[in-house]
Amino acid sequence: MILSNQRKTLAPVSLQVMIVIAIAIAAGRIACVTSPEGDTAFLSANDRSRWCTIASLVEDGTYAIDRQVAIANPIHRNRRPWGTIDKVRHTGADGKLHYYSSKPPLFPTMIAGVYKVMHLSTGMTMTAQPIYVPRMILAIVNLPILALFLVCTTFVIGRVCQTTEGKALAVAFTCFGTMMLPFTVSLNNHLPAAAAMAVAAAFYVYVADRIAGIERGDSLTVNPGAWLVIGLAAGFAAANELPALSMTAFWFVLCAWLDRRSIVPFVGGLTLVAIAFFGTNWIAHQSFRPPYAHRGVGETIAVLDPTAKQADLPQANSALAGQVKSALLANRLIEDDAVFTIYPSDEAKRYVVRANDDLFALIPTGEGWRLAKWDDWYEYPGSYWQDGNRRGVDLGEPSRVKYFLNMTVGHYGLFSLTPIWLLLPIGFFISLRMGPDDYRRMSAAILLATLVCAAFYISRPMIDRNYGGVSTCFRWMLWFSPLWLMMIAPVLDDWSESPWLRRVAIGLLALSAISMSTALSSPWQSPWLYRFWQFLGWIDA
């Protein structure tokens, strides 16, 4: 009996110790994070894109990042330490063409608020101190977000697991078995999305417990603020990971199923996030669509010269060029004295019409030419994203079957790189059959969201089937981490009572921790398995 009491006393302490160690590991990596060249704390084009926006907002008062991407290394003048391929170009509010980050601006705008306070307090700027200022911001922002992810996921695990050993195993999986630690050392959207999803899950389980208590006759109440938090968290997860919108919709249904009075506060929280997301996007780009959604041509302005020979280059067809200019003038889209040029687009069978800094598209239709508004923000001189410039995994995987295999059990595999997820089928089987109704409904929602998102990524066009680019895992589904951990917690609870199965669980954790540790230097590197396959000659280097 004394031993049992000691175990119950020590268990919460051991869980806290694991959480603290995980945060300490992340803090240590942040304290020494440096680019490979040693001149910034930026690890890839992905995080540089966001850092550029943050620096520009505070130092220049604009979302345009022209100054940042042009900064040269003082010693190696050809190096651009702020340069990024994750940028777009379009006409700004001043009528001139500018470069912008291709990332949704909401999260960088929030981080810019942190940087602004730091700048006013210390006088330091990221441009002058591109190593220490970003490190401080990462510590201030990412460590609390990581803590939120760990604490909220642990809270749910505490509600699911019935045994001390099972709970300890589940928390160890949470702290060291996923790729959340590597992504804490870099500015990215995956960590906040996962943390937000953990918050939504924790508050849902908390409210479900209280409602169950009320139904049993306990004197409990449900604060409407809890529904508001779930709406905020679910919305913020979707704002950082658009496919997470599927789970956001499920959270709405789950909450409404528990209590119809949740609808108004949940929608209220969701609306606040939507206003912030679309508002910052409009301020930054004068468009409600995020930058990555601008990859083609816009609405038709006019149909021109149905008798023209389409084999003729339009810039050599003075009659067609005259019609183009007349149509643009008639629609008041250009000034009379605009400098007017037509030249081939990077895309086949498309031409660019440029009038000063205004761009339009000219496309042969078979019956003439269609003049349309320009909406391809990824086409600009030197753009990495045009055909012929992309390399490696960014070329896209032609075979959907091969893509599915590599994203599950191959070189970017969810199961091959993070073997703890091998327990998911068992976890879903248990969770869908056992426990209270609200838990089973939540488990079904998580399973459906998982299948929907996996199908979404497999169905994408070839250019988007790139495994998330150069990153240490299939990062696009990282936001599922807290939800999947909830699903495998019952398995760990059962297995903890069997010495043999407990060793299997620990072995899966060890293998997952090995993959995690290989990425602690930077999440923006190819998975160790991908690099090993390159060494074997199975993948072209």
Secondary structure as UniProt FT lines:
FT   HELIX           2..31
FT   TURN            36..37
FT   HELIX           45..59
FT   HELIX           66..70
FT   TURN            77..78
FT   TURN            81..82
FT   STRAND          87..91
FT   TURN            93..94
FT   STRAND          97..101
FT   HELIX           106..122
FT   TURN            126..128
FT   TURN            130..131
FT   HELIX           132..160
FT   HELIX           164..176
FT   HELIX           180..184
FT   HELIX           190..216
FT   HELIX           224..240
FT   HELIX           242..244
FT   HELIX           245..258
FT   HELIX           260..262
FT   HELIX           263..285
FT   HELIX           291..293
FT   STRAND          295..304
FT   TURN            306..307
FT   TURN            310..311
FT   HELIX           314..316
FT   HELIX           318..330
FT   TURN            331..332
FT   TURN            336..337
FT   STRAND          340..344
FT   TURN            348..349
FT   STRAND          351..355
FT   TURN            356..357
FT   STRAND          358..364
FT   STRAND          369..376
FT   TURN            377..378
FT   TURN            381..382
FT   TURN            384..385
FT   TURN            387..389
FT   HELIX           392..395
FT   HELIX           400..408
FT   TURN            411..412
FT   HELIX           414..417
FT   HELIX           419..423
FT   HELIX           424..431
FT   TURN            432..433
FT   HELIX           437..459
FT   HELIX           462..464
FT   TURN            467..468
FT   HELIX           475..480
FT   HELIX           481..495
FT   TURN            496..497
FT   HELIX           499..518
FT   TURN            519..521
FT   HELIX           528..536
//
